[in-house]
Amino acid sequence: MQITILIVSYNSCKLIVNQINSFKKFVKSNNTKFDFLVFENAGFNSDWNKYDNFLKKFNINLILSDENHGYGGAFNQVINKVKSDFVVLCNADLIYDCNPFDSLLNTFKVYNNIGCVGITQKYLNNKRQKSFRKILNLKNLLLELFTFDLISFGNSFSENTNSIFLNDCYVDGAFMFFQTEFIKKIGAFDSNFIFYFEDMDICNKIQNLGYKLIIKTDVSIIHLRGSDSIKESLDLSDFSIINYYNSLKYYILKNHSIPSLFFIKFIVIILSFQKVIIGSLLFFILGIRKYKKMISRYIIFIKKIYDFIL
C-alpha cells in the first residue's frame, strides 16, 4: 500500500518543514509506504533553495510552478503522475500529533462507494475546528440567516461515532483523502476555481455521482488556520475579495440558476451586516473583546465588496 501526500504551497516552506517533521515523528507504519509531493505555486520566487538538504533527506518531490494554479489547479497538474493507491491533498499549515492513516485506510475496507474522507481538525489548544461545512445553496443560506448561524455544522458530533456521513455538506479542503484511481476517473478539480470553493465543488460533484463523503472523528490533525490559508483569517486584500466573489459567482452559475445568483449575493451581504450587528451587541453589552476585531474586519469586508457585488 502506498500513499502520496500532496502539499500545495505558496512560499510556505517553513510550515511544510514543520508538517513533515511532525509526520515523521508520529506516523509509523510497516505496511504502508509514503511519498511527499510539494507543489509550489510561488515557483522560483520561493525560498526552497534554503531547504535543499531537507528535501534530499526525506526524498521530497518538489515542483516549482511558473504559474499560480491555485489549490485545486495544483492538484490537477500532478494527479495523473501519481502512481500510489491513495492521495492526500492538504494545506501546508498542518501538524500531525497522531497517525491518522490506519483509520483512513480501514474506512475504505469497511464501506463501499467512498469518494472522499476527511479527519477532525483542531487548534493547537485541541479545540475542534469545522472539519466539514454546509454546501452553498439557498436552503443553507436561509437557515444561517434566520437562525443567526447558531445551529452548528462541522464541529459537533457524538464521541461514540468514528465516522460521520455527510449530507448537504462538504469535506474541508485542508485535508482530503482520495483513492487515486477514483479521483482520476471523475476528473479531479474544476480549474476555473483559482481560490475558494474548489473543495465544495468537488464534494458536490462526488455526492451527485452517488459516492459517500466521510469525516473520521477517531483521528485528528492540528490546523493552524490562517498561516497558510486565508479562509479563516478573512484576508481583506483586493486580490482575495475579487477571487472569492469570482469563485462564488462561478460556483452559483455552475450549480444553480441566474436568479439564484442575485438572491445569494443579496443574502451574503445581509449575513455580513448581521455579523457586524451581533458582534457589536456581544462586544458592547457583554464585553467580549474578541468580537471587536471581528466587527472591524466585517465592516471593511462589506465596504470592499459592496461595489463588486452590486
N, C-alpha and C positions, 0 to 999 in steps of 0.2 A: 504494500500500500504506500502511495506517495501523495504528498500534499504540497502544493505550491502556495506560498504566501506572497501575494502581490500587494505591495505598499505603494500608494500613489503619493507623490511628494511635490511640494513647491518650495524648494530650498529648505526642507525640513530635516536636514542631515542629523543634527543633534538628537532630535526626537526619535528618529529611526534607529540610531545607535542605541539609545536607551531602551527602545522597544525590543530590539533583537537581543540585547544583553539580558533583559528580563525573561525573554523566551528561553534562552539557553539555560537560565537558572532554574526555571520551573517545569519546562516541557521535556520530559524524559520518556522515550519510547523505543523499545527494541524492534517492534514490528512495523513501525511507520517511519518512512523517510520524509524529510522536509527539505525544500529548497526555497530560497528567498529571491524575489524579483522586485527591484525597485524601479519604478517609472518616474523619472524626474522631469516634471513639466517646465521647470526653470532652465532646463538644458545646461549649456556650458557656463551660464551665469551663476550656477550653484556652487557650493563650497565643497563638493565631494573630493576635490583634489587633496584636501586635508585628511581624508579618511582612507587613503589607498591601502594601508596596512590592515585596517579593519575589514575592508571589502575582500581582501585576499584571504584573511584568516578564516572568515566564515563562508567563503566561496559565494558571495552575493553577486547576482547578475544585475548590473546597473545599466539602465537605458537612459541616455541623455537625449531628450527631445528638443528639436529646434523650435517646436511649436507647442503652445499650451493647449492640450486636448481636453482639459477638464478632467473630472473624476471618472465618469463612465467611459468617456472617449479614450482615456489612457488604458482602461481595461480592454477595450475593443482592439487597440493597437497590438496587443500581445497575446490575446487569448488563444488564437489559432496556433501559436507556437508552444503553448503549454501542453506537455505530454503526461502530466500526472493524473491520478484518478480524481482528485478533488482540488479545488482552488478557493482561496480566501481572498476577497477584495477588502482591504482595510485602510483606515486612516493611519497617518504617521504617529499621532499622539495617543497611542495605546500603550499600556503597561500590563504585562502578564503577572498575575500573582497565583496562578494555578495552571494545570494542564487541562484545557477545555476540549481537546481533540478526541479523547476516548469517548466522551459523551456525545460529541457531534457525529462521529462515525457510527456509533451504536444506534443513533436515531435513524440512520438510513437502513440499518438492519431490521429495525422494529416496524417501521412504517413504509408504506409504498407511496409512489407518486409525490415525492417531495421535490419542491422547486428550489427553496432557499431556506437556510437555517441561520438564525442569529442567536446571540447569547446575551445574558443580562449585563448591562453596562452600569458602572458605578463610578463615583468620585473617589478621590484619594482617601476621604474620610469614611468610605464604604456606603455612603448614602446612594440609593438607587437613582439612576437616570432613566429617561424614557428610552427603552430599547426597541419599541415599536410605536408607530404613530398612526393617526387616522388618515385614511385616504381622502384626498381633497375632492369633495363633492358637495352639492347643495345641502344634502341632509346633514352631513357632519359639520358644515359651517354654521348652519342654522342652530344645530344642537349646541355648538360652542357659544353662539351669540346669545341664546336665550337661557343658557344655564351658567353664563359667565365663566365658562370653561372650568366649572367646579367638579364636573364628572371626570374622573381621572382615567386616562388611557395611557398605557405604556409602562407604568411602574407599579401597578397594583395587581397582585396576584397571590394565590394561595401558596404557602410554603410547602404544601404537600404535593404540589404539581411540578413535575420535572419538565413538562413540555406544554407550551401554550400554542394552540392552533389559531392562527389569526384569521379574522373575517372582517372585511371592510377596513383593514389596517395594513401597514407595510413594515417590513424589517428596516430599522435604521441603517443607513449606508455605511456607518463607521466600521461594521464587521458583518460581512455577508459570506456565507459558506455555501458553495455550489458543487454539484457533481460536474466535472469538467465536460463530459460528453453531453450532458443536458443543456448547459448554458451555451455551448457551441451550437446545438441543434436549434434552439429557439431564437438565435440571432443576437444574443448579448444585448448591450445597451443601445439606446437611441442617441446617436452622436449629436443630435440637434440640441441636446441639453448640455450646455457648456458648464454651468454651475447650477446647483439646486434642482430638485425634483427628479433626478435620474433614478434614485433608489425607489421613489414612489412609483415611477413609470414602469420600471422593470418588474416590480412586485405586482402591480396591477395587471401587467401582461401575463405573468405566471399564473395568477389566480384565474384570469379569463380563459387560460388554456386548460384549467381543471387540476392544477397542481397545488400542493399544500405549502403554506408558509408557517414556519415553526420558530418559536423562541424557546431556548433552553434556559431554565431557571436554576438548574443544579450546578451550573458553572457560570463564571463571570469574568469580566475584564475591566480594568481601570481605563476610563476615557477622560483625558484631561480637559476636553471641550474648550475650544477657543484658541488653543495653542497652535493647532493645525487648521481646524475648520472654523469658519466664521458664522456658522448657522446659529450657534447658541449665543455668541457674543454680540450679535446684531451689528455687523460691520456697516458703518454709515457712509462708506465711500461711494462716489457716483458709480464706479465700476460694479460694486456689489449690488446697489439698488437696481441699476439698469439690467444686470444679468438676472437678478432674482425675478423681476417682473417680465422680462423676455421669456424666461423659462416658465413662469406661471401662465403667461398668455398662451405659449405653445402647448403646454400640458392641457389647458382647458379646451383649446380648439381641437386638439387631437382626440380628446376623450369625451367632450361634451359638445354643446351647440353654441352658436354665436350669441344668442340671447343669454345663455348661461355665463358667458364671458363677462358681460357688462354687470350682471347681477352679482357674480362672485367678486368682481373688482369693488363694487359698492360695499359688500359685506366686509371685505378686508379692511377698507377704510374705517367702517363703523367699529370693527373689532379693535383697531389701533386706538381710536378715541376711547373706546370702552376701557382699555388697559390703562390709559392715562388717568381716567376718572377714578377707577378702582384703586390704582396705585396712589393717587392723591389722597383718597379717603383713608387708606391704610397708613400712609405716612403722617398726615396731619392730625388724624384722630387717634390712632393707636401708637404713633411714634415709631413705626417700624422703619428704621433708617435705610434698609436695603432698597426700599421702593423709591427713594428719592432719585437714585441713579436710573432706575427703570423709567421713571416719569420723563426725565430729561432726554433719555435715549429715544423714547417713542415720540416725543414732540418733534425732535429733529427728524426722525423717521417719516412722520406724517408730512412735514414740510418738504422733504426731499422728493417724496413720491407723489405729491398732490398733482402737480402739473403732468407728470409722466402718465399717471393712471387716467386722469380725466381728459 
